[in-house]
Amino acid sequence: AQVTESGGGLVQTGGSLRLSCQASGVSSSAYAMGWFRQAPGKEREFVATEAWNGDKYYADFVKGRFTIARDIGAESMTLQMNSLQPEDTAVYYCNAHPPLVRYWGQGTQVTVSS
């Protein structure tokens, strides 16, 4: 299986970005798909996910600012990020998560300037 992110870049504080994720070859008809991020010197942390049944979960620090949208048939997902802050600067990773395995993308850099 393969997971590929796109859409990162540089944005000013208060701006918006939309990240895209494309999965392929996931050998499961129902799997979770979501986003993590890793800032310099910090551990990778959970951002948002959509479970196999459509339930969505968000980290507290992005509620009301970030929104995920998934196209199951297309095996794709977007992460719409609004009201970005410098502390949102990180490499953002998409993952596809069928039972017992998690596939990661290579990550896309998001930089928020103050």
Contacts in CASP RR format, 6 or more apart in sequence:
PFRMAT RR
TARGET T0000
AUTHOR 0000-0000-0000
METHOD contacts of the structure
MODEL  1
AQVTESGGGLVQTGGSLRLSCQASGVSSSAYAMGWFRQAPGKEREFVATE
AWNGDKYYADFVKGRFTIARDIGAESMTLQMNSLQPEDTAVYYCNAHPPL
VRYWGQGTQVTVSS
1 23 0 8 1.000
1 24 0 8 1.000
1 25 0 8 1.000
1 26 0 8 1.000
1 27 0 8 1.000
1 96 0 8 1.000
1 103 0 8 1.000
2 23 0 8 1.000
2 24 0 8 1.000
2 25 0 8 1.000
2 103 0 8 1.000
2 105 0 8 1.000
3 21 0 8 1.000
3 22 0 8 1.000
3 23 0 8 1.000
3 94 0 8 1.000
3 95 0 8 1.000
3 96 0 8 1.000
3 103 0 8 1.000
3 104 0 8 1.000
3 105 0 8 1.000
4 21 0 8 1.000
4 22 0 8 1.000
4 23 0 8 1.000
4 94 0 8 1.000
4 105 0 8 1.000
4 106 0 8 1.000
5 19 0 8 1.000
5 20 0 8 1.000
5 21 0 8 1.000
5 92 0 8 1.000
5 93 0 8 1.000
5 94 0 8 1.000
5 105 0 8 1.000
5 106 0 8 1.000
5 107 0 8 1.000
5 108 0 8 1.000
6 19 0 8 1.000
6 20 0 8 1.000
6 21 0 8 1.000
6 22 0 8 1.000
6 108 0 8 1.000
7 17 0 8 1.000
7 18 0 8 1.000
7 19 0 8 1.000
7 20 0 8 1.000
7 108 0 8 1.000
8 17 0 8 1.000
8 19 0 8 1.000
8 92 0 8 1.000
8 108 0 8 1.000
8 109 0 8 1.000
8 110 0 8 1.000
9 17 0 8 1.000
9 108 0 8 1.000
9 109 0 8 1.000
9 110 0 8 1.000
9 111 0 8 1.000
10 111 0 8 1.000
10 112 0 8 1.000
10 113 0 8 1.000
11 17 0 8 1.000
11 84 0 8 1.000
11 110 0 8 1.000
11 111 0 8 1.000
11 112 0 8 1.000
11 113 0 8 1.000
12 112 0 8 1.000
12 113 0 8 1.000
13 84 0 8 1.000
13 85 0 8 1.000
13 86 0 8 1.000
13 112 0 8 1.000
13 113 0 8 1.000
13 114 0 8 1.000
14 82 0 8 1.000
14 83 0 8 1.000
14 84 0 8 1.000
14 85 0 8 1.000
14 112 0 8 1.000
15 82 0 8 1.000
15 83 0 8 1.000
15 84 0 8 1.000
15 112 0 8 1.000
16 80 0 8 1.000
16 81 0 8 1.000
16 82 0 8 1.000
16 83 0 8 1.000
16 84 0 8 1.000
17 81 0 8 1.000
17 84 0 8 1.000
17 110 0 8 1.000
18 78 0 8 1.000
18 79 0 8 1.000
18 80 0 8 1.000
18 81 0 8 1.000
19 35 0 8 1.000
19 78 0 8 1.000
19 79 0 8 1.000
19 81 0 8 1.000
19 92 0 8 1.000
19 94 0 8 1.000
19 108 0 8 1.000
19 110 0 8 1.000
20 76 0 8 1.000
20 77 0 8 1.000
20 78 0 8 1.000
20 79 0 8 1.000
21 33 0 8 1.000
21 34 0 8 1.000
21 35 0 8 1.000
21 76 0 8 1.000
21 77 0 8 1.000
21 78 0 8 1.000
21 79 0 8 1.000
21 94 0 8 1.000
21 105 0 8 1.000
22 74 0 8 1.000
22 75 0 8 1.000
22 76 0 8 1.000
23 33 0 8 1.000
23 75 0 8 1.000
23 76 0 8 1.000
23 77 0 8 1.000
23 94 0 8 1.000
23 96 0 8 1.000
23 103 0 8 1.000
24 75 0 8 1.000
25 75 0 8 1.000
26 75 0 8 1.000
26 96 0 8 1.000
26 98 0 8 1.000
26 103 0 8 1.000
27 98 0 8 1.000
28 98 0 8 1.000
28 99 0 8 1.000
30 52 0 8 1.000
30 53 0 8 1.000
30 98 0 8 1.000
31 52 0 8 1.000
31 96 0 8 1.000
31 97 0 8 1.000
31 98 0 8 1.000
31 99 0 8 1.000
32 49 0 8 1.000
32 50 0 8 1.000
32 51 0 8 1.000
32 52 0 8 1.000
32 96 0 8 1.000
32 97 0 8 1.000
32 98 0 8 1.000
33 49 0 8 1.000
33 50 0 8 1.000
33 70 0 8 1.000
33 77 0 8 1.000
33 94 0 8 1.000
33 95 0 8 1.000
33 96 0 8 1.000
33 97 0 8 1.000
34 47 0 8 1.000
34 48 0 8 1.000
34 49 0 8 1.000
34 50 0 8 1.000
34 68 0 8 1.000
34 77 0 8 1.000
34 79 0 8 1.000
34 94 0 8 1.000
34 95 0 8 1.000
34 96 0 8 1.000
34 97 0 8 1.000
35 47 0 8 1.000
35 48 0 8 1.000
35 49 0 8 1.000
35 68 0 8 1.000
35 77 0 8 1.000
35 79 0 8 1.000
35 92 0 8 1.000
35 93 0 8 1.000
35 94 0 8 1.000
35 95 0 8 1.000
36 44 0 8 1.000
36 45 0 8 1.000
36 46 0 8 1.000
36 47 0 8 1.000
36 92 0 8 1.000
36 93 0 8 1.000
36 95 0 8 1.000
37 44 0 8 1.000
37 45 0 8 1.000
37 47 0 8 1.000
37 88 0 8 1.000
37 90 0 8 1.000
37 91 0 8 1.000
37 92 0 8 1.000
37 93 0 8 1.000
37 110 0 8 1.000
38 44 0 8 1.000
38 45 0 8 1.000
38 90 0 8 1.000
38 91 0 8 1.000
38 93 0 8 1.000
39 87 0 8 1.000
39 89 0 8 1.000
39 90 0 8 1.000
39 91 0 8 1.000
42 90 0 8 1.000
44 93 0 8 1.000
45 59 0 8 1.000
46 59 0 8 1.000
47 58 0 8 1.000
47 59 0 8 1.000
47 62 0 8 1.000
47 66 0 8 1.000
47 79 0 8 1.000
47 92 0 8 1.000
48 56 0 8 1.000
48 57 0 8 1.000
48 58 0 8 1.000
48 59 0 8 1.000
48 62 0 8 1.000
48 66 0 8 1.000
48 68 0 8 1.000
48 79 0 8 1.000
49 56 0 8 1.000
49 57 0 8 1.000
49 68 0 8 1.000
49 97 0 8 1.000
50 56 0 8 1.000
50 57 0 8 1.000
50 68 0 8 1.000
50 70 0 8 1.000
50 77 0 8 1.000
51 57 0 8 1.000
54 70 0 8 1.000
56 68 0 8 1.000
58 64 0 8 1.000
58 66 0 8 1.000
58 68 0 8 1.000
62 81 0 8 1.000
64 82 0 8 1.000
65 81 0 8 1.000
65 82 0 8 1.000
65 83 0 8 1.000
65 84 0 8 1.000
66 79 0 8 1.000
66 80 0 8 1.000
66 81 0 8 1.000
66 82 0 8 1.000
67 79 0 8 1.000
67 80 0 8 1.000
67 82 0 8 1.000
68 77 0 8 1.000
68 78 0 8 1.000
68 79 0 8 1.000
68 80 0 8 1.000
69 77 0 8 1.000
69 78 0 8 1.000
69 80 0 8 1.000
70 76 0 8 1.000
70 77 0 8 1.000
70 78 0 8 1.000
71 77 0 8 1.000
75 96 0 8 1.000
77 94 0 8 1.000
79 92 0 8 1.000
79 94 0 8 1.000
81 88 0 8 1.000
81 110 0 8 1.000
84 110 0 8 1.000
84 112 0 8 1.000
85 112 0 8 1.000
86 112 0 8 1.000
86 113 0 8 1.000
86 114 0 8 1.000
87 112 0 8 1.000
88 110 0 8 1.000
88 112 0 8 1.000
89 110 0 8 1.000
89 111 0 8 1.000
89 112 0 8 1.000
90 109 0 8 1.000
90 110 0 8 1.000
91 107 0 8 1.000
91 108 0 8 1.000
91 109 0 8 1.000
91 110 0 8 1.000
92 107 0 8 1.000
92 108 0 8 1.000
92 109 0 8 1.000
92 110 0 8 1.000
93 104 0 8 1.000
93 105 0 8 1.000
93 106 0 8 1.000
93 107 0 8 1.000
94 104 0 8 1.000
94 105 0 8 1.000
94 107 0 8 1.000
95 102 0 8 1.000
95 103 0 8 1.000
95 104 0 8 1.000
95 105 0 8 1.000
96 102 0 8 1.000
96 103 0 8 1.000
97 103 0 8 1.000
END
